Amino acid sequence: MRVIAGIAKGKKLKSPKGMTTRPMLDRVKEALFSILSYKIEGARVLDLFAGVGSLGIEALSRGAESVIFIEEFKLSANILKENLETTKLTDKAVLIEESVDFYLKRNYFKDLQFDLIFMDPPYRIDSVDLKNIFDNILTNRLIAPEGEIVYHHHPKQPPIEIDELEIISIRKYGNSSLSFYKKKSEV
C-alpha cells in the first residue's frame, strides 16, 4: 500500500499483518481519487473507520486542507500515527481513537462541516448500524452543503437508502463498490 499522488507520492504505508483491517486496494483508491479530483484541493475531510489512514492520507497528499481520522482499534491507530509521520502530514491531521458511533453521538466538532466524508466500515457491519451512522452525520450537520459521502462496501451489499441523501453514483471494482452520496436538493 502506498500514496498514489501528491506531495507524499510513492511513500509506503504500513498496515497490520493478517486480516484485522481491509485496506482499499490501490487500483480502487486510484479510481476513487480520479473521480474526486475536482473536490480534493482545500477540502475538509472526515475519515470514518480510518484503519491505517490510507484514504485520508491520500486526500492530504493531494491538497486537502485537513483530515479528521476516527479509528477505535489501538493497533490501527498506532500505525496510522506512524503513516502520518512517514508522509509528514501530521500537522494537517487529527486522530480520534474511539468508535465512529461514539464520536458521532458526541459530535465533538460542532459547527464543523466536511466537504468529503469517507466511510469504509468493516464488511460485517449490519445495515441498522450503517443507517444510524448516516443519520448521525445528517443530524449533526457534518456534511457541507455541496459535500459528498463516499461509502466503500462489498458489491453484494446494496447501498444504504437514506431519505435526505441521493446516491449520485455507484462504481464497482472487483470485490469493492463505492457509493457516492450528496444531500438532496431542497425544492
Residue pairs with C-beta under 8 A, 6 or more apart in sequence:
1 12
1 13
1 15
1 23
1 26
1 52
1 54
2 10
2 11
2 12
2 13
2 26
3 9
3 10
3 11
3 13
3 57
3 58
3 61
3 87
4 26
4 29
4 30
4 33
4 58
5 33
5 58
5 61
5 62
6 58
6 60
6 61
6 62
6 63
7 61
8 57
8 60
8 61
8 87
8 88
8 89
9 61
11 86
11 87
12 86
13 52
13 53
13 54
13 57
13 83
13 86
13 87
14 52
14 79
14 82
14 83
14 86
15 21
15 23
15 51
15 52
15 54
15 79
16 52
16 75
16 76
16 79
20 73
20 75
20 76
21 51
21 52
21 73
21 76
22 51
22 120
22 122
22 123
23 51
23 52
23 54
24 32
24 54
24 55
24 120
24 152
24 176
25 173
25 174
25 176
27 173
28 152
28 173
28 174
28 176
28 178
29 54
29 55
29 58
31 171
31 173
31 178
32 55
32 150
32 178
33 40
33 58
33 59
33 62
35 169
35 171
35 178
35 180
36 116
36 148
36 150
37 62
39 115
39 116
39 148
40 59
40 62
40 63
40 64
40 116
41 62
41 63
41 64
42 63
42 64
42 65
43 59
43 63
43 64
43 65
43 114
43 115
43 116
44 64
44 65
44 66
44 112
44 113
44 114
44 115
44 116
44 144
45 56
45 59
45 60
45 64
45 66
45 67
45 68
45 114
45 115
45 116
45 117
45 118
46 67
46 68
46 70
46 114
46 116
46 117
46 118
46 142
47 53
47 55
47 56
47 59
47 67
47 68
47 69
47 70
47 118
47 120
48 70
48 100
48 117
48 118
48 119
48 120
48 121
48 133
49 70
49 71
49 100
49 119
49 120
49 121
49 122
50 56
50 69
50 70
50 71
50 76
50 80
50 95
50 118
50 120
51 71
51 76
51 80
51 120
52 76
52 79
52 80
52 83
53 69
53 71
53 79
53 80
53 83
53 84
53 93
54 83
55 118
55 120
56 64
56 67
56 69
56 93
56 118
57 67
57 83
57 84
57 87
57 89
59 67
59 116
59 118
60 66
60 67
60 87
60 89
60 92
60 93
61 87
61 89
64 92
64 116
65 92
66 92
66 93
66 94
67 92
67 93
67 94
68 93
68 94
68 95
68 96
68 109
68 114
69 80
69 93
69 94
69 95
69 96
70 96
70 98
70 99
70 100
70 103
71 77
71 80
71 95
71 96
71 97
72 97
72 98
72 99
72 100
72 102
74 97
77 95
77 97
80 95
81 90
81 95
84 90
84 93
84 95
96 103
96 108
100 121
100 133
101 129
101 132
101 133
101 136
104 133
104 136
104 137
104 140
104 142
105 136
107 140
107 142
109 142
110 140
112 142
113 141
113 142
113 143
113 144
113 145
113 147
114 142
114 143
114 144
114 147
115 144
115 146
115 147
115 148
116 147
116 148
116 149
116 150
117 137
117 142
117 143
117 147
117 148
117 149
117 150
118 150
118 152
119 133
119 149
119 150
119 151
119 152
120 152
121 130
121 133
121 152
121 153
123 153
123 154
123 157
127 160
130 160
131 160
131 162
134 149
134 160
134 162
134 165
135 162
137 143
137 149
138 162
138 164
138 165
143 149
143 183
145 183
146 182
147 182
147 183
148 168
148 180
148 181
148 182
149 165
149 180
149 181
149 182
150 178
150 179
150 180
150 181
151 159
151 160
151 178
151 179
151 180
151 181
152 176
152 177
152 178
153 159
153 176
153 177
153 179
154 175
154 176
154 177
155 172
155 175
155 176
155 177
157 177
159 167
159 170
159 177
159 179
160 179
161 167
162 181
163 184
164 183
164 184
165 181
165 182
165 183
165 184
166 181
166 182
166 183
166 184
167 179
167 180
167 181
168 180
168 181
168 182
169 178
169 179
169 180
170 177
170 178
170 179
170 180
171 177
171 178
171 180
